[in-house]
Amino acid sequence: MNTSTSYTQLVKLVKTLSTNDYIWLLHVINKDELEYDLRRDVDDLNSELIYKDIDSLNTFHNIQEIKDFVLNECKDLRE
């Protein structure tokens, strides 16, 4: 499967997610970034991760902004 097809399938899947799924995906993105920065595994209940999630959620005004952000992150994965 080529990357273009994989990306297209990923975007289709992400667009069908529920609101709760988008919040969870935002958490996973934050966790990945934090683990990369710290160079170690981070538990889902890590206080730094929770604060990062809260800060992220507070920057958005509505669910559409979260969806746009998540889709943009998927685009970054492609590149």
mmCIF file of the N, C-alpha and C atoms, coordinates in Angstrom:
data_MODEL
# 
_entry.id   MODEL 
# 
loop_
_atom_site.group_PDB 
_atom_site.id 
_atom_site.type_symbol 
_atom_site.label_atom_id 
_atom_site.label_alt_id 
_atom_site.label_comp_id 
_atom_site.label_asym_id 
_atom_site.label_entity_id 
_atom_site.label_seq_id 
_atom_site.pdbx_PDB_ins_code 
_atom_site.Cartn_x 
_atom_site.Cartn_y 
_atom_site.Cartn_z 
_atom_site.occupancy 
_atom_site.B_iso_or_equiv 
_atom_site.pdbx_formal_charge 
_atom_site.auth_seq_id 
_atom_site.auth_comp_id 
_atom_site.auth_asym_id 
_atom_site.auth_atom_id 
_atom_site.pdbx_PDB_model_num 
ATOM 1   N N  . MET A 1 1  ? 0.854   -1.172 0.000  1.00 0.00 ? 1  MET A N  1 
ATOM 2   C CA . MET A 1 1  ? 0.000   0.000  0.000  1.00 0.00 ? 1  MET A CA 1 
ATOM 3   C C  . MET A 1 1  ? 0.899   1.233  0.000  1.00 0.00 ? 1  MET A C  1 
ATOM 4   N N  . ASN A 1 2  ? 0.622   2.161  -0.875 1.00 0.00 ? 2  ASN A N  1 
ATOM 5   C CA . ASN A 1 2  ? 1.469   3.352  -0.914 1.00 0.00 ? 2  ASN A CA 1 
ATOM 6   C C  . ASN A 1 2  ? 1.028   4.365  0.140  1.00 0.00 ? 2  ASN A C  1 
ATOM 7   N N  . THR A 1 3  ? 1.896   5.338  0.377  1.00 0.00 ? 3  THR A N  1 
ATOM 8   C CA . THR A 1 3  ? 1.621   6.303  1.450  1.00 0.00 ? 3  THR A CA 1 
ATOM 9   C C  . THR A 1 3  ? 0.409   7.169  1.156  1.00 0.00 ? 3  THR A C  1 
ATOM 10  N N  . SER A 1 4  ? 0.168   7.456  -0.105 1.00 0.00 ? 4  SER A N  1 
ATOM 11  C CA . SER A 1 4  ? -0.983  8.287  -0.456 1.00 0.00 ? 4  SER A CA 1 
ATOM 12  C C  . SER A 1 4  ? -2.287  7.573  -0.091 1.00 0.00 ? 4  SER A C  1 
ATOM 13  N N  . THR A 1 5  ? -2.366  6.304  -0.413 1.00 0.00 ? 5  THR A N  1 
ATOM 14  C CA . THR A 1 5  ? -3.555  5.525  -0.090 1.00 0.00 ? 5  THR A CA 1 
ATOM 15  C C  . THR A 1 5  ? -3.709  5.380  1.419  1.00 0.00 ? 5  THR A C  1 
ATOM 16  N N  . SER A 1 6  ? -2.622  5.124  2.106  1.00 0.00 ? 6  SER A N  1 
ATOM 17  C CA . SER A 1 6  ? -2.664  5.001  3.569  1.00 0.00 ? 6  SER A CA 1 
ATOM 18  C C  . SER A 1 6  ? -3.128  6.299  4.201  1.00 0.00 ? 6  SER A C  1 
ATOM 19  N N  . TYR A 1 7  ? -2.601  7.401  3.716  1.00 0.00 ? 7  TYR A N  1 
ATOM 20  C CA . TYR A 1 7  ? -2.990  8.708  4.245  1.00 0.00 ? 7  TYR A CA 1 
ATOM 21  C C  . TYR A 1 7  ? -4.472  8.963  3.997  1.00 0.00 ? 7  TYR A C  1 
ATOM 22  N N  . THR A 1 8  ? -4.935  8.666  2.811  1.00 0.00 ? 8  THR A N  1 
ATOM 23  C CA . THR A 1 8  ? -6.341  8.868  2.467  1.00 0.00 ? 8  THR A CA 1 
ATOM 24  C C  . THR A 1 8  ? -7.238  8.042  3.383  1.00 0.00 ? 8  THR A C  1 
ATOM 25  N N  . GLN A 1 9  ? -6.862  6.808  3.634  1.00 0.00 ? 9  GLN A N  1 
ATOM 26  C CA . GLN A 1 9  ? -7.645  5.955  4.526  1.00 0.00 ? 9  GLN A CA 1 
ATOM 27  C C  . GLN A 1 9  ? -7.622  6.477  5.957  1.00 0.00 ? 9  GLN A C  1 
ATOM 28  N N  . LEU A 1 10 ? -6.475  6.967  6.391  1.00 0.00 ? 10 LEU A N  1 
ATOM 29  C CA . LEU A 1 10 ? -6.373  7.534  7.734  1.00 0.00 ? 10 LEU A CA 1 
ATOM 30  C C  . LEU A 1 10 ? -7.291  8.743  7.880  1.00 0.00 ? 10 LEU A C  1 
ATOM 31  N N  . VAL A 1 11 ? -7.280  9.620  6.904  1.00 0.00 ? 11 VAL A N  1 
ATOM 32  C CA . VAL A 1 11 ? -8.126  10.817 6.951  1.00 0.00 ? 11 VAL A CA 1 
ATOM 33  C C  . VAL A 1 11 ? -9.602  10.419 6.955  1.00 0.00 ? 11 VAL A C  1 
ATOM 34  N N  . LYS A 1 12 ? -9.975  9.457  6.144  1.00 0.00 ? 12 LYS A N  1 
ATOM 35  C CA . LYS A 1 12 ? -11.371 8.992  6.129  1.00 0.00 ? 12 LYS A CA 1 
ATOM 36  C C  . LYS A 1 12 ? -11.773 8.452  7.494  1.00 0.00 ? 12 LYS A C  1 
ATOM 37  N N  . LEU A 1 13 ? -10.884 7.679  8.098  1.00 0.00 ? 13 LEU A N  1 
ATOM 38  C CA . LEU A 1 13 ? -11.169 7.126  9.416  1.00 0.00 ? 13 LEU A CA 1 
ATOM 39  C C  . LEU A 1 13 ? -11.301 8.229  10.457 1.00 0.00 ? 13 LEU A C  1 
ATOM 40  N N  . VAL A 1 14 ? -10.378 9.156  10.459 1.00 0.00 ? 14 VAL A N  1 
ATOM 41  C CA . VAL A 1 14 ? -10.384 10.237 11.446 1.00 0.00 ? 14 VAL A CA 1 
ATOM 42  C C  . VAL A 1 14 ? -11.636 11.094 11.301 1.00 0.00 ? 14 VAL A C  1 
ATOM 43  N N  . LYS A 1 15 ? -12.079 11.315 10.091 1.00 0.00 ? 15 LYS A N  1 
ATOM 44  C CA . LYS A 1 15 ? -13.266 12.148 9.868  1.00 0.00 ? 15 LYS A CA 1 
ATOM 45  C C  . LYS A 1 15 ? -14.545 11.502 10.379 1.00 0.00 ? 15 LYS A C  1 
ATOM 46  N N  . THR A 1 16 ? -14.534 10.196 10.587 1.00 0.00 ? 16 THR A N  1 
ATOM 47  C CA . THR A 1 16 ? -15.736 9.504  11.069 1.00 0.00 ? 16 THR A CA 1 
ATOM 48  C C  . THR A 1 16 ? -15.772 9.359  12.589 1.00 0.00 ? 16 THR A C  1 
ATOM 49  N N  . LEU A 1 17 ? -14.771 9.868  13.268 1.00 0.00 ? 17 LEU A N  1 
ATOM 50  C CA . LEU A 1 17 ? -14.678 9.705  14.720 1.00 0.00 ? 17 LEU A CA 1 
ATOM 51  C C  . LEU A 1 17 ? -15.720 10.540 15.459 1.00 0.00 ? 17 LEU A C  1 
ATOM 52  N N  . SER A 1 18 ? -16.053 10.082 16.642 1.00 0.00 ? 18 SER A N  1 
ATOM 53  C CA . SER A 1 18 ? -16.952 10.842 17.512 1.00 0.00 ? 18 SER A CA 1 
ATOM 54  C C  . SER A 1 18 ? -16.159 11.940 18.215 1.00 0.00 ? 18 SER A C  1 
ATOM 55  N N  . THR A 1 19 ? -16.862 12.824 18.880 1.00 0.00 ? 19 THR A N  1 
ATOM 56  C CA . THR A 1 19 ? -16.215 13.901 19.633 1.00 0.00 ? 19 THR A CA 1 
ATOM 57  C C  . THR A 1 19 ? -15.279 13.334 20.693 1.00 0.00 ? 19 THR A C  1 
ATOM 58  N N  . ASN A 1 20 ? -15.732 12.329 21.408 1.00 0.00 ? 20 ASN A N  1 
ATOM 59  C CA . ASN A 1 20 ? -14.882 11.708 22.432 1.00 0.00 ? 20 ASN A CA 1 
ATOM 60  C C  . ASN A 1 20 ? -13.621 11.104 21.828 1.00 0.00 ? 20 ASN A C  1 
ATOM 61  N N  . ASP A 1 21 ? -13.763 10.529 20.647 1.00 0.00 ? 21 ASP A N  1 
ATOM 62  C CA . ASP A 1 21 ? -12.596 9.951  19.980 1.00 0.00 ? 21 ASP A CA 1 
ATOM 63  C C  . ASP A 1 21 ? -11.575 11.024 19.623 1.00 0.00 ? 21 ASP A C  1 
ATOM 64  N N  . TYR A 1 22 ? -12.052 12.193 19.229 1.00 0.00 ? 22 TYR A N  1 
ATOM 65  C CA . TYR A 1 22 ? -11.128 13.286 18.905 1.00 0.00 ? 22 TYR A CA 1 
ATOM 66  C C  . TYR A 1 22 ? -10.360 13.736 20.143 1.00 0.00 ? 22 TYR A C  1 
ATOM 67  N N  . ILE A 1 23 ? -11.034 13.775 21.263 1.00 0.00 ? 23 ILE A N  1 
ATOM 68  C CA . ILE A 1 23 ? -10.368 14.153 22.512 1.00 0.00 ? 23 ILE A CA 1 
ATOM 69  C C  . ILE A 1 23 ? -9.310  13.112 22.858 1.00 0.00 ? 23 ILE A C  1 
ATOM 70  N N  . TRP A 1 24 ? -9.663  11.850 22.692 1.00 0.00 ? 24 TRP A N  1 
ATOM 71  C CA . TRP A 1 24 ? -8.703  10.786 22.973 1.00 0.00 ? 24 TRP A CA 1 
ATOM 72  C C  . TRP A 1 24 ? -7.517  10.875 22.013 1.00 0.00 ? 24 TRP A C  1 
ATOM 73  N N  . LEU A 1 25 ? -7.778  11.124 20.758 1.00 0.00 ? 25 LEU A N  1 
ATOM 74  C CA . LEU A 1 25 ? -6.699  11.240 19.778 1.00 0.00 ? 25 LEU A CA 1 
ATOM 75  C C  . LEU A 1 25 ? -5.796  12.427 20.095 1.00 0.00 ? 25 LEU A C  1 
ATOM 76  N N  . LEU A 1 26 ? -6.362  13.508 20.556 1.00 0.00 ? 26 LEU A N  1 
ATOM 77  C CA . LEU A 1 26 ? -5.565  14.656 20.991 1.00 0.00 ? 26 LEU A CA 1 
ATOM 78  C C  . LEU A 1 26 ? -4.656  14.248 22.151 1.00 0.00 ? 26 LEU A C  1 
ATOM 79  N N  . HIS A 1 27 ? -5.191  13.469 23.066 1.00 0.00 ? 27 HIS A N  1 
ATOM 80  C CA . HIS A 1 27 ? -4.397  12.960 24.189 1.00 0.00 ? 27 HIS A CA 1 
ATOM 81  C C  . HIS A 1 27 ? -3.228  12.101 23.680 1.00 0.00 ? 27 HIS A C  1 
ATOM 82  N N  . VAL A 1 28 ? -3.492  11.241 22.718 1.00 0.00 ? 28 VAL A N  1 
ATOM 83  C CA . VAL A 1 28 ? -2.444  10.374 22.164 1.00 0.00 ? 28 VAL A CA 1 
ATOM 84  C C  . VAL A 1 28 ? -1.366  11.207 21.474 1.00 0.00 ? 28 VAL A C  1 
ATOM 85  N N  . ILE A 1 29 ? -1.768  12.238 20.763 1.00 0.00 ? 29 ILE A N  1 
ATOM 86  C CA . ILE A 1 29 ? -0.807  13.137 20.111 1.00 0.00 ? 29 ILE A CA 1 
ATOM 87  C C  . ILE A 1 29 ? 0.051   13.831 21.165 1.00 0.00 ? 29 ILE A C  1 
ATOM 88  N N  . ASN A 1 30 ? -0.591  14.324 22.212 1.00 0.00 ? 30 ASN A N  1 
ATOM 89  C CA . ASN A 1 30 ? 0.155   14.979 23.295 1.00 0.00 ? 30 ASN A CA 1 
ATOM 90  C C  . ASN A 1 30 ? 1.115   14.007 23.976 1.00 0.00 ? 30 ASN A C  1 
ATOM 91  N N  . LYS A 1 31 ? 0.657   12.797 24.182 1.00 0.00 ? 31 LYS A N  1 
ATOM 92  C CA . LYS A 1 31 ? 1.507   11.788 24.825 1.00 0.00 ? 31 LYS A CA 1 
ATOM 93  C C  . LYS A 1 31 ? 2.725   11.491 23.962 1.00 0.00 ? 31 LYS A C  1 
ATOM 94  N N  . ASP A 1 32 ? 2.514   11.340 22.687 1.00 0.00 ? 32 ASP A N  1 
ATOM 95  C CA . ASP A 1 32 ? 3.621   11.077 21.769 1.00 0.00 ? 32 ASP A CA 1 
ATOM 96  C C  . ASP A 1 32 ? 4.645   12.214 21.804 1.00 0.00 ? 32 ASP A C  1 
ATOM 97  N N  . GLU A 1 33 ? 4.164   13.445 21.780 1.00 0.00 ? 33 GLU A N  1 
ATOM 98  C CA . GLU A 1 33 ? 5.070   14.603 21.833 1.00 0.00 ? 33 GLU A CA 1 
ATOM 99  C C  . GLU A 1 33 ? 5.840   14.650 23.149 1.00 0.00 ? 33 GLU A C  1 
ATOM 100 N N  . LEU A 1 34 ? 5.154   14.382 24.242 1.00 0.00 ? 34 LEU A N  1 
ATOM 101 C CA . LEU A 1 34 ? 5.805   14.417 25.552 1.00 0.00 ? 34 LEU A CA 1 
ATOM 102 C C  . LEU A 1 34 ? 6.849   13.302 25.675 1.00 0.00 ? 34 LEU A C  1 
ATOM 103 N N  . GLU A 1 35 ? 6.517   12.120 25.213 1.00 0.00 ? 35 GLU A N  1 
ATOM 104 C CA . GLU A 1 35 ? 7.480   11.020 25.252 1.00 0.00 ? 35 GLU A CA 1 
ATOM 105 C C  . GLU A 1 35 ? 8.701   11.328 24.398 1.00 0.00 ? 35 GLU A C  1 
ATOM 106 N N  . TYR A 1 36 ? 8.473   11.954 23.278 1.00 0.00 ? 36 TYR A N  1 
ATOM 107 C CA . TYR A 1 36 ? 9.597   12.344 22.431 1.00 0.00 ? 36 TYR A CA 1 
ATOM 108 C C  . TYR A 1 36 ? 10.475  13.367 23.151 1.00 0.00 ? 36 TYR A C  1 
ATOM 109 N N  . ASP A 1 37 ? 9.852   14.361 23.760 1.00 0.00 ? 37 ASP A N  1 
ATOM 110 C CA . ASP A 1 37 ? 10.610  15.401 24.471 1.00 0.00 ? 37 ASP A CA 1 
ATOM 111 C C  . ASP A 1 37 ? 11.383  14.834 25.665 1.00 0.00 ? 37 ASP A C  1 
ATOM 112 N N  . LEU A 1 38 ? 10.752  13.939 26.402 1.00 0.00 ? 38 LEU A N  1 
ATOM 113 C CA . LEU A 1 38 ? 11.378  13.385 27.605 1.00 0.00 ? 38 LEU A CA 1 
ATOM 114 C C  . LEU A 1 38 ? 12.270  12.177 27.315 1.00 0.00 ? 38 LEU A C  1 
ATOM 115 N N  . ARG A 1 39 ? 12.121  11.625 26.137 1.00 0.00 ? 39 ARG A N  1 
ATOM 116 C CA . ARG A 1 39 ? 12.869  10.433 25.724 1.00 0.00 ? 39 ARG A CA 1 
ATOM 117 C C  . ARG A 1 39 ? 12.641  9.243  26.660 1.00 0.00 ? 39 ARG A C  1 
ATOM 118 N N  . ARG A 1 40 ? 11.397  9.093  27.064 1.00 0.00 ? 40 ARG A N  1 
ATOM 119 C CA . ARG A 1 40 ? 11.008  7.950  27.899 1.00 0.00 ? 40 ARG A CA 1 
ATOM 120 C C  . ARG A 1 40 ? 9.503   7.735  27.785 1.00 0.00 ? 40 ARG A C  1 
ATOM 121 N N  . ASP A 1 41 ? 9.063   6.561  28.204 1.00 0.00 ? 41 ASP A N  1 
ATOM 122 C CA . ASP A 1 41 ? 7.634   6.262  28.206 1.00 0.00 ? 41 ASP A CA 1 
ATOM 123 C C  . ASP A 1 41 ? 6.932   7.087  29.271 1.00 0.00 ? 41 ASP A C  1 
ATOM 124 N N  . VAL A 1 42 ? 5.711   7.474  28.953 1.00 0.00 ? 42 VAL A N  1 
ATOM 125 C CA . VAL A 1 42 ? 4.914   8.274  29.878 1.00 0.00 ? 42 VAL A CA 1 
ATOM 126 C C  . VAL A 1 42 ? 3.585   7.558  30.094 1.00 0.00 ? 42 VAL A C  1 
ATOM 127 N N  . ASP A 1 43 ? 3.196   7.437  31.351 1.00 0.00 ? 43 ASP A N  1 
ATOM 128 C CA . ASP A 1 43 ? 1.918   6.833  31.698 1.00 0.00 ? 43 ASP A CA 1 
ATOM 129 C C  . ASP A 1 43 ? 0.778   7.793  31.333 1.00 0.00 ? 43 ASP A C  1 
ATOM 130 N N  . ASP A 1 44 ? -0.379  7.239  31.003 1.00 0.00 ? 44 ASP A N  1 
ATOM 131 C CA . ASP A 1 44 ? -1.524  8.077  30.633 1.00 0.00 ? 44 ASP A CA 1 
ATOM 132 C C  . ASP A 1 44 ? -1.978  9.003  31.755 1.00 0.00 ? 44 ASP A C  1 
ATOM 133 N N  . LEU A 1 45 ? -1.657  8.656  32.983 1.00 0.00 ? 45 LEU A N  1 
ATOM 134 C CA . LEU A 1 45 ? -2.057  9.487  34.119 1.00 0.00 ? 45 LEU A CA 1 
ATOM 135 C C  . LEU A 1 45 ? -0.920  10.370 34.622 1.00 0.00 ? 45 LEU A C  1 
ATOM 136 N N  . ASN A 1 46 ? 0.123   10.479 33.855 1.00 0.00 ? 46 ASN A N  1 
ATOM 137 C CA . ASN A 1 46 ? 1.246   11.349 34.200 1.00 0.00 ? 46 ASN A CA 1 
ATOM 138 C C  . ASN A 1 46 ? 0.742   12.784 34.335 1.00 0.00 ? 46 ASN A C  1 
ATOM 139 N N  . SER A 1 47 ? 1.110   13.441 35.421 1.00 0.00 ? 47 SER A N  1 
ATOM 140 C CA . SER A 1 47 ? 0.581   14.791 35.677 1.00 0.00 ? 47 SER A CA 1 
ATOM 141 C C  . SER A 1 47 ? 0.989   15.788 34.595 1.00 0.00 ? 47 SER A C  1 
ATOM 142 N N  . GLU A 1 48 ? 2.198   15.671 34.099 1.00 0.00 ? 48 GLU A N  1 
ATOM 143 C CA . GLU A 1 48 ? 2.640   16.585 33.041 1.00 0.00 ? 48 GLU A CA 1 
ATOM 144 C C  . GLU A 1 48 ? 1.802   16.395 31.772 1.00 0.00 ? 48 GLU A C  1 
ATOM 145 N N  . LEU A 1 49 ? 1.485   15.157 31.473 1.00 0.00 ? 49 LEU A N  1 
ATOM 146 C CA . LEU A 1 49 ? 0.646   14.862 30.312 1.00 0.00 ? 49 LEU A CA 1 
ATOM 147 C C  . LEU A 1 49 ? -0.769  15.402 30.511 1.00 0.00 ? 49 LEU A C  1 
ATOM 148 N N  . ILE A 1 50 ? -1.301  15.233 31.685 1.00 0.00 ? 50 ILE A N  1 
ATOM 149 C CA . ILE A 1 50 ? -2.649  15.738 31.967 1.00 0.00 ? 50 ILE A CA 1 
ATOM 150 C C  . ILE A 1 50 ? -2.691  17.259 31.834 1.00 0.00 ? 50 ILE A C  1 
ATOM 151 N N  . TYR A 1 51 ? -1.674  17.931 32.358 1.00 0.00 ? 51 TYR A N  1 
ATOM 152 C CA . TYR A 1 51 ? -1.613  19.389 32.211 1.00 0.00 ? 51 TYR A CA 1 
ATOM 153 C C  . TYR A 1 51 ? -1.484  19.786 30.743 1.00 0.00 ? 51 TYR A C  1 
ATOM 154 N N  . LYS A 1 52 ? -0.725  19.017 29.995 1.00 0.00 ? 52 LYS A N  1 
ATOM 155 C CA . LYS A 1 52 ? -0.581  19.291 28.560 1.00 0.00 ? 52 LYS A CA 1 
ATOM 156 C C  . LYS A 1 52 ? -1.932  19.128 27.857 1.00 0.00 ? 52 LYS A C  1 
ATOM 157 N N  . ASP A 1 53 ? -2.672  18.093 28.230 1.00 0.00 ? 53 ASP A N  1 
ATOM 158 C CA . ASP A 1 53 ? -4.007  17.885 27.661 1.00 0.00 ? 53 ASP A CA 1 
ATOM 159 C C  . ASP A 1 53 ? -4.935  19.052 27.995 1.00 0.00 ? 53 ASP A C  1 
ATOM 160 N N  . ILE A 1 54 ? -4.924  19.458 29.246 1.00 0.00 ? 54 ILE A N  1 
ATOM 161 C CA . ILE A 1 54 ? -5.785  20.570 29.675 1.00 0.00 ? 54 ILE A CA 1 
ATOM 162 C C  . ILE A 1 54 ? -5.409  21.854 28.949 1.00 0.00 ? 54 ILE A C  1 
ATOM 163 N N  . ASP A 1 55 ? -4.119  22.133 28.865 1.00 0.00 ? 55 ASP A N  1 
ATOM 164 C CA . ASP A 1 55 ? -3.669  23.330 28.143 1.00 0.00 ? 55 ASP A CA 1 
ATOM 165 C C  . ASP A 1 55 ? -4.083  23.275 26.677 1.00 0.00 ? 55 ASP A C  1 
ATOM 166 N N  . SER A 1 56 ? -3.938  22.106 26.073 1.00 0.00 ? 56 SER A N  1 
ATOM 167 C CA . SER A 1 56 ? -4.339  21.953 24.670 1.00 0.00 ? 56 SER A CA 1 
ATOM 168 C C  . SER A 1 56 ? -5.828  22.216 24.504 1.00 0.00 ? 56 SER A C  1 
ATOM 169 N N  . LEU A 1 57 ? -6.623  21.598 25.351 1.00 0.00 ? 57 LEU A N  1 
ATOM 170 C CA . LEU A 1 57 ? -8.075  21.771 25.249 1.00 0.00 ? 57 LEU A CA 1 
ATOM 171 C C  . LEU A 1 57 ? -8.491  23.216 25.492 1.00 0.00 ? 57 LEU A C  1 
ATOM 172 N N  . ASN A 1 58 ? -7.801  23.897 26.367 1.00 0.00 ? 58 ASN A N  1 
ATOM 173 C CA . ASN A 1 58 ? -8.138  25.297 26.652 1.00 0.00 ? 58 ASN A CA 1 
ATOM 174 C C  . ASN A 1 58 ? -7.791  26.242 25.503 1.00 0.00 ? 58 ASN A C  1 
ATOM 175 N N  . THR A 1 59 ? -6.949  25.813 24.591 1.00 0.00 ? 59 THR A N  1 
ATOM 176 C CA . THR A 1 59 ? -6.603  26.678 23.454 1.00 0.00 ? 59 THR A CA 1 
ATOM 177 C C  . THR A 1 59 ? -7.657  26.624 22.353 1.00 0.00 ? 59 THR A C  1 
ATOM 178 N N  . PHE A 1 60 ? -8.487  25.586 22.366 1.00 0.00 ? 60 PHE A N  1 
ATOM 179 C CA . PHE A 1 60 ? -9.507  25.434 21.332 1.00 0.00 ? 60 PHE A CA 1 
ATOM 180 C C  . PHE A 1 60 ? -10.818 26.060 21.789 1.00 0.00 ? 60 PHE A C  1 
ATOM 181 N N  . HIS A 1 61 ? -11.550 26.599 20.818 1.00 0.00 ? 61 HIS A N  1 
ATOM 182 C CA . HIS A 1 61 ? -12.828 27.234 21.126 1.00 0.00 ? 61 HIS A CA 1 
ATOM 183 C C  . HIS A 1 61 ? -14.017 26.318 20.867 1.00 0.00 ? 61 HIS A C  1 
ATOM 184 N N  . ASN A 1 62 ? -13.832 25.336 20.001 1.00 0.00 ? 62 ASN A N  1 
ATOM 185 C CA . ASN A 1 62 ? -14.920 24.406 19.703 1.00 0.00 ? 62 ASN A CA 1 
ATOM 186 C C  . ASN A 1 62 ? -14.343 23.103 19.168 1.00 0.00 ? 62 ASN A C  1 
ATOM 187 N N  . ILE A 1 63 ? -15.204 22.124 19.012 1.00 0.00 ? 63 ILE A N  1 
ATOM 188 C CA . ILE A 1 63 ? -14.747 20.800 18.585 1.00 0.00 ? 63 ILE A CA 1 
ATOM 189 C C  . ILE A 1 63 ? -14.186 20.828 17.167 1.00 0.00 ? 63 ILE A C  1 
ATOM 190 N N  . GLN A 1 64 ? -14.686 21.722 16.336 1.00 0.00 ? 64 GLN A N  1 
ATOM 191 C CA . GLN A 1 64 ? -14.179 21.794 14.967 1.00 0.00 ? 64 GLN A CA 1 
ATOM 192 C C  . GLN A 1 64 ? -12.695 22.159 14.951 1.00 0.00 ? 64 GLN A C  1 
ATOM 193 N N  . GLU A 1 65 ? -12.274 23.012 15.852 1.00 0.00 ? 65 GLU A N  1 
ATOM 194 C CA . GLU A 1 65 ? -10.855 23.366 15.928 1.00 0.00 ? 65 GLU A CA 1 
ATOM 195 C C  . GLU A 1 65 ? -10.014 22.161 16.338 1.00 0.00 ? 65 GLU A C  1 
ATOM 196 N N  . ILE A 1 66 ? -10.554 21.336 17.210 1.00 0.00 ? 66 ILE A N  1 
ATOM 197 C CA . ILE A 1 66 ? -9.839  20.115 17.603 1.00 0.00 ? 66 ILE A CA 1 
ATOM 198 C C  . ILE A 1 66 ? -9.745  19.169 16.410 1.00 0.00 ? 66 ILE A C  1 
ATOM 199 N N  . LYS A 1 67 ? -10.846 19.020 15.687 1.00 0.00 ? 67 LYS A N  1 
ATOM 200 C CA . LYS A 1 67 ? -10.843 18.164 14.498 1.00 0.00 ? 67 LYS A CA 1 
ATOM 201 C C  . LYS A 1 67 ? -9.830  18.658 13.477 1.00 0.00 ? 67 LYS A C  1 
ATOM 202 N N  . ASP A 1 68 ? -9.806  19.950 13.250 1.00 0.00 ? 68 ASP A N  1 
ATOM 203 C CA . ASP A 1 68 ? -8.851  20.517 12.292 1.00 0.00 ? 68 ASP A CA 1 
ATOM 204 C C  . ASP A 1 68 ? -7.411  20.269 12.738 1.00 0.00 ? 68 ASP A C  1 
ATOM 205 N N  . PHE A 1 69 ? -7.171  20.434 14.024 1.00 0.00 ? 69 PHE A N  1 
ATOM 206 C CA . PHE A 1 69 ? -5.830  20.205 14.563 1.00 0.00 ? 69 PHE A CA 1 
ATOM 207 C C  . PHE A 1 69 ? -5.407  18.747 14.364 1.00 0.00 ? 69 PHE A C  1 
ATOM 208 N N  . VAL A 1 70 ? -6.298  17.825 14.698 1.00 0.00 ? 70 VAL A N  1 
ATOM 209 C CA . VAL A 1 70 ? -5.985  16.401 14.567 1.00 0.00 ? 70 VAL A CA 1 
ATOM 210 C C  . VAL A 1 70 ? -5.725  16.042 13.109 1.00 0.00 ? 70 VAL A C  1 
ATOM 211 N N  . LEU A 1 71 ? -6.555  16.543 12.210 1.00 0.00 ? 71 LEU A N  1 
ATOM 212 C CA . LEU A 1 71 ? -6.343  16.269 10.786 1.00 0.00 ? 71 LEU A CA 1 
ATOM 213 C C  . LEU A 1 71 ? -5.028  16.867 10.298 1.00 0.00 ? 71 LEU A C  1 
ATOM 214 N N  . ASN A 1 72 ? -4.686  18.010 10.818 1.00 0.00 ? 72 ASN A N  1 
ATOM 215 C CA . ASN A 1 72 ? -3.414  18.634 10.461 1.00 0.00 ? 72 ASN A CA 1 
ATOM 216 C C  . ASN A 1 72 ? -2.240  17.790 10.967 1.00 0.00 ? 72 ASN A C  1 
ATOM 217 N N  . GLU A 1 73 ? -2.379  17.233 12.148 1.00 0.00 ? 73 GLU A N  1 
ATOM 218 C CA . GLU A 1 73 ? -1.338  16.350 12.688 1.00 0.00 ? 73 GLU A CA 1 
ATOM 219 C C  . GLU A 1 73 ? -1.198  15.105 11.811 1.00 0.00 ? 73 GLU A C  1 
ATOM 220 N N  . CYS A 1 74 ? -2.308  14.598 11.304 1.00 0.00 ? 74 CYS A N  1 
ATOM 221 C CA . CYS A 1 74 ? -2.253  13.454 10.387 1.00 0.00 ? 74 CYS A CA 1 
ATOM 222 C C  . CYS A 1 74 ? -1.512  13.834 9.113  1.00 0.00 ? 74 CYS A C  1 
ATOM 223 N N  . LYS A 1 75 ? -1.745  15.034 8.662  1.00 0.00 ? 75 LYS A N  1 
ATOM 224 C CA . LYS A 1 75 ? -1.049  15.519 7.470  1.00 0.00 ? 75 LYS A CA 1 
ATOM 225 C C  . LYS A 1 75 ? 0.455   15.582 7.727  1.00 0.00 ? 75 LYS A C  1 
ATOM 226 N N  . ASP A 1 76 ? 0.835   16.019 8.923  1.00 0.00 ? 76 ASP A N  1 
ATOM 227 C CA . ASP A 1 76 ? 2.257   16.076 9.270  1.00 0.00 ? 76 ASP A CA 1 
ATOM 228 C C  . ASP A 1 76 ? 2.881   14.687 9.286  1.00 0.00 ? 76 ASP A C  1 
ATOM 229 N N  . LEU A 1 77 ? 2.122   13.685 9.667  1.00 0.00 ? 77 LEU A N  1 
ATOM 230 C CA . LEU A 1 77 ? 2.625   12.311 9.647  1.00 0.00 ? 77 LEU A CA 1 
ATOM 231 C C  . LEU A 1 77 ? 2.953   11.871 8.229  1.00 0.00 ? 77 LEU A C  1 
ATOM 232 N N  . ARG A 1 78 ? 2.178   12.353 7.306  1.00 0.00 ? 78 ARG A N  1 
ATOM 233 C CA . ARG A 1 78 ? 2.382   11.989 5.904  1.00 0.00 ? 78 ARG A CA 1 
ATOM 234 C C  . ARG A 1 78 ? 3.692   12.548 5.380  1.00 0.00 ? 78 ARG A C  1 
ATOM 235 N N  . GLU A 1 79 ? 4.047   13.730 5.827  1.00 0.00 ? 79 GLU A N  1 
ATOM 236 C CA . GLU A 1 79 ? 5.250   14.401 5.340  1.00 0.00 ? 79 GLU A CA 1 
ATOM 237 C C  . GLU A 1 79 ? 6.414   13.985 6.131  1.00 0.00 ? 79 GLU A C  1 
# 
